[in-house]
């Protein structure tokens, strides 16, 4: 047994490869519209000392019968409560796109907050919280939603071309994008953990230059890393990503 709780929190996260002897838990937060399954194949590409925990938001996949949470602060409050039992060993967060902002807001809510019990925060393909301004899109309109997805790269093309996927995936995606637009960063004390910024070299919607302001959100060390791919590189993650995650794990002990 991995020692993970088996009651209510199991609706909120998935552990696809339990590793009771792991020395670090890597909690992964998906992008807008995504679910825990994004990270399903990651565990086998991580070293045995890392146990991957994938967060599953309401309103998608096996939680599709639930109403999506449309307020990021409310979502962060819910997540921090269910993740609390996982901190019986070092924990790092990885968040991709909107998931990076969710991971950051969860990190801010950890107790004791200063210093944070979080060993490392890894943010991917997302501008800093204060720079997450409104996009100019009206995500209640299919036309605007399609234009937005087209900007993100080839990874969104399948959803745009396939009507069945559109019907299945768009409701939680739309809710997440509305939540993202409503989000406003509230200034506060910085985190104390190390921070890694990851940008894909083909992601024109969020470059490493766009992400540099993240370094001001922690008093810990911050590093910048690039991986091949576009905004949806996490769907077919390159080997370079797992090298970065292994390095972050080494610095988290």
Wavefront OBJ file of the C-alpha trace (Angstrom):
o trace
v 0.000 0.000 0.000
v 1.161 3.547 -0.754
v -0.289 4.992 2.419
v -2.621 7.301 0.457
v -6.046 8.121 1.904
v -8.911 6.069 0.462
v -11.972 8.169 1.350
v -13.213 11.394 -0.283
v -9.839 12.536 -1.684
v -9.779 9.633 -4.152
v -12.350 11.472 -6.259
v -9.876 14.347 -6.530
v -6.703 12.588 -7.618
v -5.384 9.471 -9.310
v -2.240 7.476 -8.526
v -1.702 5.287 -11.583
v 1.485 3.644 -10.275
v 1.584 3.573 -6.449
v 5.132 3.670 -5.112
v 5.123 3.196 -1.341
v 8.882 3.702 -1.123
v 8.958 6.895 -3.182
v 10.902 9.725 -1.596
v 8.942 12.439 -3.458
v 5.348 12.894 -4.589
v 4.861 14.847 -7.798
v 1.355 16.314 -7.873
v 0.320 17.252 -11.429
v -2.345 19.801 -12.369
v -3.809 19.582 -15.915
v -4.447 22.330 -18.444
v -7.854 23.868 -19.150
v -10.295 21.162 -20.199
v -7.818 18.443 -19.274
v -8.095 15.719 -16.706
v -5.941 13.349 -14.714
v -5.570 11.000 -17.681
v -3.209 13.511 -19.324
v -0.584 12.154 -16.909
v -1.508 8.468 -17.174
v 1.655 7.337 -18.952
v 4.047 9.609 -17.124
v 4.707 7.434 -14.078
v 6.492 4.720 -16.056
v 8.868 7.344 -17.443
v 9.709 8.739 -14.017
v 12.265 7.166 -11.723
v 11.007 4.777 -9.055
v 11.704 7.299 -6.299
v 8.912 9.583 -7.598
v 5.208 8.825 -7.102
v 2.974 10.747 -9.508
v -0.377 12.053 -8.246
v -2.682 13.467 -10.954
v -5.373 15.925 -9.866
v -8.869 15.304 -11.253
v -11.116 18.386 -11.300
v -14.920 18.058 -11.240
v -16.776 18.071 -14.564
v -14.509 15.884 -16.687
v -13.822 12.227 -17.475
v -15.104 10.046 -14.606
v -16.338 13.209 -12.837
v -18.271 14.476 -15.871
v -21.552 14.132 -13.956
v -20.383 16.846 -11.542
v -20.652 20.575 -12.088
v -17.301 22.160 -13.001
v -15.984 24.704 -10.524
v -15.951 28.099 -12.239
v -13.976 30.005 -9.592
v -10.242 29.395 -9.273
v -10.035 30.409 -5.630
v -12.804 27.955 -4.738
v -11.068 25.212 -6.715
v -7.758 25.887 -4.942
v -9.467 25.766 -1.537
v -10.976 22.367 -2.367
v -7.726 20.941 -3.719
v -5.536 22.037 -0.824
v -7.892 20.330 1.618
v -7.765 16.960 -0.147
v -4.008 17.061 -0.787
v -3.078 17.777 2.820
v -2.613 14.071 3.766
v -0.027 13.634 0.990
v 2.551 15.744 2.776
v 3.878 12.852 4.845
v 6.894 13.064 2.502
v 8.332 15.786 0.239
v 5.894 17.027 -2.405
v 6.498 18.941 -5.634
v 3.826 20.466 -7.877
v 3.758 20.471 -11.673
v 1.125 22.616 -13.389
v 0.602 23.028 -17.121
v -1.071 26.129 -18.572
v -4.095 26.917 -16.362
v -2.864 24.137 -14.090
v 0.202 26.237 -13.292
v -1.990 28.976 -11.825
v -4.059 26.423 -9.901
v -0.869 24.825 -8.538
v 0.421 28.246 -7.468
v -2.800 29.151 -5.670
v -2.840 25.763 -3.915
v 0.793 26.304 -2.875
v -0.152 29.658 -1.328
v -2.779 27.963 0.815
v -0.555 25.295 2.331
v -0.041 25.309 6.095
v 2.279 26.240 7.576
v 2.491 28.755 4.764
v 5.866 30.309 5.557
v 8.075 28.502 4.945
v 5.951 26.511 2.511
v 5.994 22.721 2.956
v 6.166 22.467 -0.833
v 9.552 21.195 -2.002
v 9.356 22.546 -5.581
v 6.925 24.299 -7.928
v 7.208 23.554 -11.653
v 5.122 25.768 -13.921
v 4.669 25.125 -17.628
v 3.302 27.207 -20.531
v 1.700 29.892 -18.364
v 2.332 33.565 -17.729
v 2.797 34.692 -14.132
v -0.358 35.153 -12.031
v -0.414 38.943 -12.276
v 0.091 38.736 -16.042
v -2.908 36.463 -16.579
v -5.142 39.218 -17.895
v -8.311 38.789 -19.928
v -7.711 37.389 -23.391
v -10.275 39.376 -25.334
v -12.171 36.209 -26.240
v -15.778 35.505 -25.340
v -15.584 31.817 -24.473
v -19.357 31.472 -24.430
v -19.149 31.733 -28.248
v -17.989 28.689 -30.223
v -16.354 30.952 -32.809
v -14.123 32.584 -30.210
v -13.322 29.255 -28.614
v -12.258 27.813 -31.964
v -10.065 30.838 -32.707
v -8.396 30.487 -29.312
v -7.693 26.773 -29.769
v -6.277 27.360 -33.239
v -3.613 29.637 -31.732
v -2.393 26.943 -29.361
v -0.923 24.589 -31.945
v -1.471 21.201 -33.542
v -2.497 19.540 -30.297
v -5.913 21.212 -30.447
v -6.538 20.342 -34.096
v -8.148 16.960 -33.388
v -10.782 18.547 -31.148
v -11.494 21.199 -33.759
v -11.966 18.616 -36.531
v -13.921 15.980 -34.623
v -17.558 16.888 -33.710
v -17.823 14.053 -31.179
v -14.706 15.181 -29.336
v -15.960 18.744 -29.463
v -19.205 17.751 -27.730
v -17.342 15.710 -25.119
v -14.457 18.027 -24.307
v -15.775 21.534 -24.811
v -18.068 21.868 -21.731
v -15.268 21.476 -19.124
v -12.866 23.387 -21.361
v -15.265 26.292 -21.656
v -15.832 26.339 -17.892
v -12.088 26.323 -17.225
v -11.426 29.138 -19.683
v -14.166 31.245 -18.113
v -12.624 30.509 -14.704
v -9.248 31.585 -16.034
v -10.634 34.854 -17.355
v -12.295 35.639 -14.035
v -9.107 35.014 -12.069
v -7.385 38.033 -10.570
v -4.129 37.687 -8.666
v -4.224 39.029 -5.104
v -0.778 40.213 -4.027
v 0.798 38.425 -1.080
v 4.029 37.109 0.360
v 6.114 35.016 -2.057
v 6.636 31.285 -1.827
v 9.896 29.995 -0.386
v 10.404 26.899 -2.552
v 12.509 26.607 -5.739
v 10.705 27.306 -8.998
v 11.221 25.825 -12.468
v 9.733 27.470 -15.561
v 9.136 25.309 -18.637
v 8.206 26.572 -22.099
v 7.912 24.594 -25.330
v 10.039 25.961 -28.151
v 7.078 25.888 -30.568
v 4.525 27.437 -28.210
v 3.945 30.931 -29.586
v 1.168 31.605 -27.080
v 3.543 31.459 -24.090
v 7.305 31.753 -24.531
v 9.997 31.639 -21.889
v 10.204 35.435 -22.155
v 6.510 35.596 -21.280
v 7.152 33.480 -18.171
v 10.147 35.223 -16.622
v 8.062 37.260 -14.189
v 7.356 34.019 -12.296
v 10.758 34.350 -10.629
v 9.339 37.154 -8.491
v 6.800 34.825 -6.871
v 9.341 32.960 -4.741
v 12.385 33.802 -2.678
v 13.797 30.438 -3.722
v 15.932 29.797 -6.769
v 14.281 29.970 -10.190
v 15.431 28.278 -13.379
v 14.210 28.349 -16.989
v 14.015 25.277 -19.195
v 12.857 24.637 -22.772
v 11.350 21.484 -24.270
v 10.416 20.614 -27.870
v 6.789 20.856 -28.917
v 3.856 23.259 -28.886
v 1.415 24.298 -26.184
v 0.112 20.739 -25.896
v 3.492 19.028 -25.628
v 2.250 17.313 -22.438
v 0.053 15.037 -24.569
v 3.206 13.482 -26.081
v 5.816 14.527 -23.533
v 9.416 14.559 -24.763
v 12.267 12.881 -22.912
v 13.612 16.325 -22.042
v 10.628 16.911 -19.756
v 11.400 13.869 -17.616
v 15.025 14.918 -17.354
v 13.819 18.268 -16.000
v 11.435 16.584 -13.545
v 14.186 14.258 -12.316
v 16.493 17.223 -11.764
v 13.799 19.094 -9.865
v 13.230 16.001 -7.708
v 16.928 15.830 -6.879
v 16.877 19.435 -5.711
v 13.712 18.864 -3.676
v 15.241 16.516 -1.129
l 1 2 3 4 5 6 7 8 9 10 11 12 13 14 15 16 17 18 19 20 21 22 23 24 25 26 27 28 29 30 31 32 33 34 35 36 37 38 39 40 41 42 43 44 45 46 47 48 49 50 51 52 53 54 55 56 57 58 59 60 61 62 63 64 65 66 67 68 69 70 71 72 73 74 75 76 77 78 79 80 81 82 83 84 85 86 87 88 89 90 91 92 93 94 95 96 97 98 99 100 101 102 103 104 105 106 107 108 109 110 111 112 113 114 115 116 117 118 119 120 121 122 123 124 125 126 127 128 129 130 131 132 133 134 135 136 137 138 139 140 141 142 143 144 145 146 147 148 149 150 151 152 153 154 155 156 157 158 159 160 161 162 163 164 165 166 167 168 169 170 171 172 173 174 175 176 177 178 179 180 181 182 183 184 185 186 187 188 189 190 191 192 193 194 195 196 197 198 199 200 201 202 203 204 205 206 207 208 209 210 211 212 213 214 215 216 217 218 219 220 221 222 223 224 225 226 227 228 229 230 231 232 233 234 235 236 237 238 239 240 241 242 243 244 245 246 247 248 249 250 251 252 253
